[in-house]
Amino acid sequence: MKKMILIGPALFTFVLAVLTVVEYDFLLSLGWHPIHDPTFDWPSGLALGRFGWIMTATFIISGLVMTLFARRLFLDLERSIPSKLGTTLLAFAGLFLAALAFATDPTIRDTPATWHGRLHDLSFVLLGLTLFPAMIVLGFAFRADERWKNLALYTWGTLALAGPAFFIKGAAFYVFLLAILVWNEIAAIRLNSHSAAA
């Protein structure tokens, strides 16, 4: 479990990069462009391609890993309202990340929206509505715990950088994704070091 929490963000990044290269022409056919329209059916559209099952499995695995990470973080942090609330929100964010496994609908289509496409879109919105507040609250939880204190400002700084990029879309979405994945990896490394010391 410890290793899974450590490799979770790296696994997501690796799969995303490899599938984007492998499915490049397919993504272009959906209307995606890496510079001019990078969020057009990306990364969710990767689940519609030839190797879509890999992206679907990655959503599920990454979401469950985030939920496990939230649980271990709760056990590691000093008990407080911010630590309980922050890790609970993070756990829900993990569940909504896993729920992105419901296949999205291509933006350009002649058919009505499907139930699974609507669930996918809802999960994406709920992911943002739980992950961002989780990071705000966790910043307070980190600040109150001596072992995590120096991660508080970094957490809020990441959110200040990633939050606007999430809503701006365009090429800024890469900034959002990278900032969140790096934050997750750094927090996982810190958590793992605490476990090793114990």
C-alpha positions in Angstrom: 0.0 0.0 0.0 2.9 2.4 0.8 4.5 1.9 -2.6 1.1 2.3 -4.4 0.6 5.7 -2.7 4.1 6.7 -3.8 3.8 5.6 -7.4 0.1 6.7 -7.8 0.8 10.2 -9.2 3.8 9.0 -11.3 1.7 6.2 -12.7 -1.0 8.6 -13.8 1.5 10.9 -15.4 3.2 8.0 -17.2 0.0 6.6 -18.6 -1.3 10.0 -19.6 1.9 10.8 -21.5 2.3 7.4 -23.2 -1.4 7.2 -24.3 -1.3 10.8 -25.6 1.5 9.8 -27.9 0.0 6.5 -28.9 -3.5 7.9 -29.5 -2.2 11.2 -30.9 -4.0 10.9 -34.3 -7.2 9.7 -32.6 -7.2 12.7 -30.2 -6.8 15.0 -33.2 -9.8 13.4 -34.8 -11.8 14.3 -31.7 -10.9 18.0 -32.2 -8.1 18.1 -29.6 -4.9 20.1 -30.2 -1.9 20.0 -27.8 -1.4 23.8 -27.9 -4.6 25.5 -29.3 -7.2 23.2 -27.6 -5.5 20.9 -25.1 -8.6 20.3 -22.9 -10.8 19.4 -25.8 -11.7 15.8 -24.9 -8.3 15.4 -23.2 -7.4 13.5 -21.1 -10.9 11.9 -20.8 -11.0 11.2 -24.5 -8.1 8.8 -24.2 -10.6 6.4 -22.7 -12.5 6.3 -26.0 -9.5 5.2 -28.1 -8.1 1.8 -29.0 -6.4 1.5 -25.7 -9.1 3.2 -23.7 -9.3 0.5 -21.2 -5.9 1.5 -19.9 -7.1 5.1 -19.2 -10.2 3.8 -17.6 -8.2 1.5 -15.3 -5.8 4.4 -14.6 -8.7 6.6 -13.4 -10.0 3.9 -11.1 -6.5 2.9 -9.7 -5.4 6.6 -9.3 -8.7 7.5 -7.5 -8.5 4.6 -5.1 -4.8 5.4 -4.4 -5.8 9.0 -3.6 -8.5 7.7 -1.2 -5.9 5.4 0.5 -3.5 8.3 0.7 -6.2 10.5 2.4 -6.8 7.7 4.9 -3.1 7.4 5.7 -2.7 11.1 5.9 -5.5 11.3 8.4 -3.8 8.7 10.6 -0.5 10.6 10.4 -1.7 14.1 11.1 -2.4 15.5 14.5 -6.1 15.0 15.2 -8.0 18.3 14.6 -11.0 19.5 12.7 -8.9 20.7 9.7 -7.1 17.3 9.5 -10.4 15.4 9.6 -12.2 17.7 7.2 -9.3 18.0 4.8 -8.6 14.3 4.5 -12.3 13.5 4.2 -12.6 15.9 1.3 -9.4 14.4 -0.3 -10.9 10.9 0.1 -14.0 12.1 -1.8 -11.8 13.7 -4.4 -10.2 10.3 -4.9 -13.6 8.7 -5.3 -14.6 11.3 -7.9 -11.3 10.7 -9.7 -12.1 7.0 -9.9 -15.6 7.9 -11.2 -14.1 9.5 -14.2 -13.9 5.9 -15.4 -17.5 6.4 -16.6 -16.8 7.0 -20.3 -17.1 10.6 -21.5 -19.1 11.6 -24.6 -17.1 13.1 -27.4 -17.8 16.8 -27.6 -18.4 16.6 -31.4 -21.1 14.1 -31.9 -24.5 13.7 -33.5 -26.1 11.7 -30.7 -27.5 12.9 -27.4 -25.5 12.9 -24.2 -25.3 9.4 -22.6 -25.9 8.6 -18.9 -22.3 7.7 -18.4 -21.1 10.8 -20.2 -23.2 12.9 -17.8 -21.8 11.0 -14.8 -18.3 11.6 -16.1 -18.9 15.4 -16.4 -20.5 15.5 -13.0 -17.5 13.6 -11.5 -15.1 16.0 -13.0 -17.0 19.0 -11.5 -17.2 17.2 -8.1 -13.5 16.4 -8.2 -12.7 20.1 -8.5 -15.2 21.0 -5.8 -13.6 18.6 -3.3 -9.9 18.7 -4.2 -9.5 22.4 -4.0 -11.2 22.8 -0.6 -9.3 19.8 0.6 -6.0 21.5 -0.2 -7.1 24.7 1.5 -8.1 22.9 4.7 -5.1 20.6 4.6 -2.9 23.7 4.6 -4.2 24.5 8.0 -3.9 21.0 9.2 -0.2 20.9 8.0 0.5 24.3 9.7 -0.8 22.9 13.0 1.5 19.8 12.8 5.2 20.4 13.3 6.2 17.5 11.0 4.1 18.9 8.2 4.4 22.6 8.9 6.7 23.5 6.0 4.3 21.9 3.5 1.4 24.3 4.4 2.6 27.3 2.3 3.6 25.0 -0.5 0.1 23.5 -0.5 -1.6 26.9 -0.6 0.9 28.0 -3.3 0.1 25.0 -5.4 -3.6 25.8 -5.1 -3.0 29.4 -6.0 -1.2 28.3 -9.1 -3.4 25.3 -10.1 -6.8 26.7 -9.2 -7.0 29.5 -11.8 -5.4 27.1 -14.4 -8.2 24.6 -13.8 -10.8 27.2 -14.8 -8.8 29.1 -17.5 -8.4 25.9 -19.5 -6.3 26.1 -22.6 -2.6 25.3 -22.2 -2.9 26.5 -18.6 -4.6 23.1 -17.9 -1.1 21.5 -18.2 0.0 23.7 -15.3 -2.9 22.6 -13.2 -2.3 19.0 -13.8 1.4 19.1 -13.3 1.1 21.2 -10.1 -1.4 18.9 -8.5 0.5 15.7 -9.5 3.7 17.1 -8.1 2.0 18.2 -4.9 0.5 14.7 -4.4 3.9 13.1 -5.0 5.7 15.4 -2.5 3.0 14.8 0.1 3.2 11.0 -0.5 7.0 11.1 -0.1 6.7 13.0 3.2 4.0 10.6 4.5 6.2 7.6 3.6 9.2 9.1 5.3 7.1 9.5 8.5 6.1 5.9 8.3 9.7 4.8 7.8 10.8 6.8 10.8 8.1 5.3 12.9 
